[in-house]
Amino acid sequence: MKVEVLYVAECPSHPAAVKLVRDVLNSEGVAAEIRELLVTDEAMATDLAFSGSPTIRINGRDVAGASSQAKAFALSCRLYPGSAEIGLPPVEMVRRAVVEAREGNAC
């Protein structure tokens, strides 16, 4: 399973996002390396279709799914609708993405 956390420098949510992903992987019994990718400039943000910091992708898919389809990409903070924690996706959103990837249901 390919797991990525994309972030910008000094993102206050980056460490918590990595911990969230690690906790979900552990609770689901998935052994996967978390690749942390620092997005350094606007061109890189565009190339990576970066939706804001932090962005969590499982097997190349944003954990927020279709709701994350941004039209413009930039070096900015990211908010996740429905999340109790500012700057982090809900735990169940990450869990669903991990389970779907593990079961091969990711489209």
C-alpha positions as CSV (number, residue, x, y, z in Angstrom):
1,M,0.0,0.0,0.0
2,K,1.3,3.4,-1.0
3,V,0.7,6.0,1.8
4,E,1.7,9.7,1.4
5,V,1.3,12.8,3.5
6,L,2.0,15.9,1.4
7,Y,2.6,19.1,3.3
8,V,4.1,22.6,3.2
9,A,6.9,23.8,5.5
10,E,5.8,24.9,8.9
11,C,2.3,23.3,8.5
12,P,1.1,22.9,12.1
13,S,-1.1,19.9,11.2
14,H,1.6,17.9,9.5
15,P,2.9,16.0,12.5
16,A,-0.7,15.2,13.7
17,A,-1.6,14.0,10.2
18,V,1.3,11.6,10.1
19,K,0.3,10.3,13.6
20,L,-3.3,10.0,12.5
21,V,-2.3,7.9,9.5
22,R,0.1,5.8,11.5
23,D,-2.6,5.1,14.1
24,V,-5.2,4.1,11.5
25,L,-2.7,1.8,9.7
26,N,-1.8,0.2,13.1
27,S,-5.4,-0.3,14.1
28,E,-6.2,-1.9,10.7
29,G,-3.2,-4.1,10.9
30,V,-1.6,-2.6,7.8
31,A,2.2,-2.5,7.6
32,A,3.0,0.4,5.2
33,E,5.6,3.0,5.1
34,I,4.4,6.6,5.3
35,R,6.1,8.8,2.7
36,E,6.2,12.4,3.7
37,L,6.5,14.8,0.8
38,L,7.4,18.5,1.3
39,V,5.7,20.6,-1.3
40,T,8.1,23.5,-1.9
41,D,6.6,25.7,-4.6
42,E,3.6,26.5,-6.7
43,A,4.8,24.5,-9.7
44,M,5.3,21.4,-7.5
45,A,1.8,22.0,-6.0
46,T,0.3,22.0,-9.5
47,D,2.3,19.0,-10.7
48,L,1.1,17.0,-7.6
49,A,-2.5,18.3,-7.8
50,F,-1.9,19.4,-4.2
51,S,-5.1,20.4,-2.4
52,G,-3.5,22.0,0.6
53,S,-1.5,21.0,3.7
54,P,-1.8,18.3,4.8
55,T,-3.0,16.1,2.0
56,I,-3.2,12.4,2.7
57,R,-3.2,9.9,-0.2
58,I,-3.6,6.2,-0.1
59,N,-2.5,4.4,-3.3
60,G,-2.5,7.8,-5.0
61,R,-6.1,8.7,-4.0
62,D,-6.9,11.6,-1.7
63,V,-8.7,10.3,1.4
64,A,-11.3,13.0,0.9
65,G,-12.3,11.4,-2.4
66,A,-14.3,13.4,-4.9
67,S,-14.8,16.2,-2.5
68,S,-11.2,17.1,-2.8
69,Q,-11.3,17.9,-6.5
70,A,-9.7,21.3,-6.4
71,K,-9.5,23.4,-9.6
72,A,-6.5,25.4,-8.4
73,F,-3.5,24.1,-6.4
74,A,-1.4,26.2,-4.1
75,L,0.8,26.3,-1.0
76,S,-1.9,26.7,1.6
77,C,-3.5,25.1,4.6
78,R,-6.3,22.6,4.1
79,L,-9.6,22.3,5.9
80,Y,-11.6,19.1,5.8
81,P,-15.4,19.4,5.9
82,G,-17.0,17.5,8.8
83,S,-13.8,17.2,10.8
84,A,-13.7,17.9,14.5
85,E,-10.0,18.9,14.3
86,I,-8.9,21.8,12.2
87,G,-6.5,20.8,9.5
88,L,-7.1,17.1,9.8
89,P,-9.5,14.8,8.0
90,P,-11.9,12.8,10.2
91,V,-10.4,9.5,11.4
92,E,-13.2,7.5,9.7
93,M,-12.3,9.2,6.3
94,V,-8.7,7.9,6.6
95,R,-9.9,4.5,7.9
96,R,-12.3,4.1,4.9
97,A,-9.5,4.9,2.4
98,V,-7.2,2.4,4.0
99,V,-9.8,-0.3,4.1
100,E,-10.9,0.3,0.5
101,A,-7.3,0.2,-0.6
102,R,-6.6,-3.0,1.3
103,E,-9.6,-4.7,-0.1
104,G,-8.9,-3.5,-3.6
105,N,-12.0,-1.4,-3.8
106,A,-10.3,1.8,-4.7
107,C,-11.3,3.0,-8.1
